[in-house]
């Protein structure tokens, strides 16, 4: 029953946030564009937070660190790495499925207008589809899982994810609602995988 209430709260808050983002899409597209954003080093840094291999490499590093931990079973030692890798990977995969279902194209292809691709047009191709953002959904999935594993450092993890989302707006490659849905999906995946984090308490 408690889990159902939490699921209902998640759905309700998600709906409110997404609708609010829809209202802000046109303003964000018109005012948040940043010339040559992709050429700025700090933009590249934040965008890398949405690159799945970045998090898989970090997960590998965690696995190597915790493999030397004394007194724990192998499954317990590897759980932080597994939880992070799964959160980033599943968030990205789910994001691609949702993108194919919703079929809204990127804003910079249509001068900020909403355009939905017909089902008969490249049915299984996500090229040029934008809802949600592929980079942002990976970044949020990983950041929310890192927050579960190392909650005291949550501002750092959230800064990475929000920074990644911001770069997608600066480049006008996504609407505000694209990155908002990415955060919703990423949180949902990390929450669904919460059981993995209960089996271990990362330490130094």
Secondary structure, 3 states (H helix, E strand, C coil): CHHHHHHHHHHHHHHHHHHHHHHHHHHHHHHCCCCCHHHCHHHHHHHHHHCHHHHHHHHHHHHHHHHCCCCCCHHHHHHHHHHHHHHHHHHHHHHHHHHHHHCEECHHHCCCCCCECCCCCCCCCCCCECCCCHHHHHHHHHHHHHHHHCHHHHHHHHHHHHHHHHHHHHCCCCCHHHHHHHHHHHHHHHHHCHHHHCCCCCCC
